[in-house]
Each structure stands twice: as structure tokens, then as C-alpha cells.
Amino acid sequence: MDLRDQLKNLFPEHEEQDFEMPEEKFVQKEPLVCKFEKKGRNGKPVTLIEGFEGSDEELKSISKKIKTTLGIGGSGKDGIIVIQGDNRDKIMKILQEMGYKTKRVGG
């Protein structure tokens, strides 16, 4: 006997109503940091997006959206998105359109 059956036994005159719980939207507390880096990558430039606080699935979906929009490669794991090339301005614009606050770091 589950909880609904128990409630029906306690309150037989009550009619059950079907309703959906509103989906809780995740809110990013700190802005995402977009920075340019060459160190440790054989001189190849990359844009790093750090500070993401959501789940890995959300991180990968954001990474995929950026990569498909710009048509470039990259990856997303451990709270950091790595995008090939120096595309900070374009990436920041995409993230702002998605509703994220962004902060540019470096030159």
C-alpha cells in the first residue's frame, strides 16, 4: 500500500487532482568567467569558461550549443568548458542570450 492509497483510506470523500509540479529552474550565483589561455597547450589558443555550478548534463548541453553555433571544437567537463581559439566575445554573447551572467578576464 503506497501513500496515495493510505490517503484515500483516510479521506475517502477527497477527489484526487492531477497537477504537475513546476520545474525548478537553476540559477547561477556567480558569473561565468571567460578567459583566454595558451599555456600548457603547445601554444594553441583556447577559451576557458569557468565557474559553472550546475550538473554535468547542463554543462555538456551548454558546451554543445556553443560548439555548434560557432562551428568549432571543444569539450566540457569538471565545471570547465574549453573552446578552441580566442572567441571570448562570441561565446559571451551566446551565454548572455541563454540567460547567464558573464565576466571577461584578461586582455
N, C-alpha and C positions, 0 to 999 in steps of 0.2 A: 504494500500500500504506500503510494507516494504522497507528497504533501498536498497535492490537489484533491486527492480522494479524501484525505483527512479533513480538509477544509469543507468539502461537500457534506461530509457527515456532521460536522459541527454547525454549519449554516446551510441547511437544505433549501431554504427559500431564496438564497442569493443566486443570481444569474451570473454565469461566468462571462467575462468580456475579453475579447481578444484585442490586444493592443501591442504595438511594438515599442520597445524601449528606444529612445533617441540614441543614435550612435555618438559616442563621446569623441569629440574632436581633440586631437593632441595639439597642445600649444607649446611652441618653442620658447623657452625663457630667455636665453641669451641669443644674440645674433650669430649667424653662421659667418665664419671668418674665411675669406678668400685670399689666399696668398700665393705668390709665385716662388718657385724653387728650382734650382739646378743641382744643388749639392747631392752627391751620392747617387746620381742617375746618369753617370757618364756624360755629363754636360747637356743632357736633353732637358728642355724646359717642361715643367708641369705646373698645373694649377691645383692647389690643395684646398679643399673645403673641409674645415674642421668645426667641431662644436655641435654636431648633430646629436640630439638627445632621444630620438625615437627608436623604433625597432629596426632590426636588420632588413626586414622586408621593405619598410618605408625608405630606408637608405638606398637599397638597390633600385627601387622604383624611381627615386629622385635621380640617381646616377644614370639610369636608362633614359629618362626624359631628357637630361642634359646631353647625353651622348647622341641620341637620335636627332635632337633638334639641331645640334651643331655639326653632326656627321663626323665625329672624331671618336677616338678610343679613350678608354679609361676604365676605372674599377671603383668599387665601393665596398669597404669592409672596416670593421673595428671603429666605426664612428667617423671615418675619414673617406672622402671621395677624392680620387686622383684623376684628373683630366689632362690629356696630352696637350701641350702648348700653353702659351700665355693668353688665356681667354677670360680673364677676370671680369671685364666689363660685360661681356655677353652672358656669362654664367650668372653674374649678379642680377642682371635684368630678368633672366629666366626664373631665378629663385624668388625675386620680388613679385613676379606675376603669379607664382604659386602660393604667395602669401607669407613668405619667410623674410625676416629681417636679415640684412647682410651688412658686413663690415669689410672694407678693403684694407689690407695690410701690405705695406711695402710700396716701393716706387710706383 
